[in-house]
Amino acid sequence: MQKRNNTLLTNDYETVRVTRVMTSTLAYALPEPNVWLFRLSFWGIIAMLAAGGIGIYRASKNLFALYRDTKDVFLSMPVTLFNWASLAVLLWIGRQDADLLSSMKSEAAQAATVWLGTFAIAVVQARKCNPGMPLLQIFSAGCGRLLLGTLSQLGALLVLAGCLFAFFGNTCGRRSRFGFGPYVSDLSTKLFLISLAASIFRMIWSIVYETDREEVNEKRGWIYGVVNVLLFCLACWGGSLLCEQYELASTDTLLRATERKKPAAVRHIIAFNPELSRTEAILSATDNGHRKTLRALIRTRSDLVTARQRAEENGNQQLMSFLK
């Protein structure tokens, strides 16, 4: 009986030890989001929506103003664009694996700086429109400017998307698996889509020129929408050029970093090239049996399956147990 108890204790101890080892050295089976940065960005959006909604509501009651004049409305557009674009970048970085963030700290800091800078500019602009107003109301007015500017940009893009969808609805409808073709090809449906998008933007523009302090030209709404679309297209074009030239890498670059057994370089390449094929690098790391490099390379379940199959082909039992 005593011998059996000792055997059970030994087995339990061995199970705990193996569990600890596996916990500390387990390869990534699925991507793990960097929770704190993602949550911080997410709750930043929620706080912005809440404070901005309160600001728009109070401005509509003539308690304070969001804009000074027409010039101030147009000057707020690039500030709004950079504000929500930098926040979107932060959310994208926050969804990466925690170990990849070490390769993206400078980019996360730059995006956070842009977001905080544009928010500070919006608050300063709101204070100029409302001199002597308490700080809490100035904060609410700045959030209202950013939220209303974002809605204006989305509304302008919705008008463009509605027009494109209406004019090219026949082609899209025929290719759709849900059978919307007959409905989209109808002329009345096309006109309804365009009028709906235009009505939404017109409602947003009415809120813009009704929450000013001096005077906003009501007839500038269509110019405001066109400039918003042009700014968005210009930002997309500049972003695409930046993505093509910034940290561009190939499979050969990733393979060389793998062969040199440099996990930090591997994580850096993967962080800025998430769509890059990792199959050859995983096979090479599996052949070399370098666990740290494999831990940096494996990001999805398919990557893990590839490494396991290669380890089975090579008959590497230690690596197979590590990958399990």
Disulfide bonds with the S-S distance in Angstrom:
none
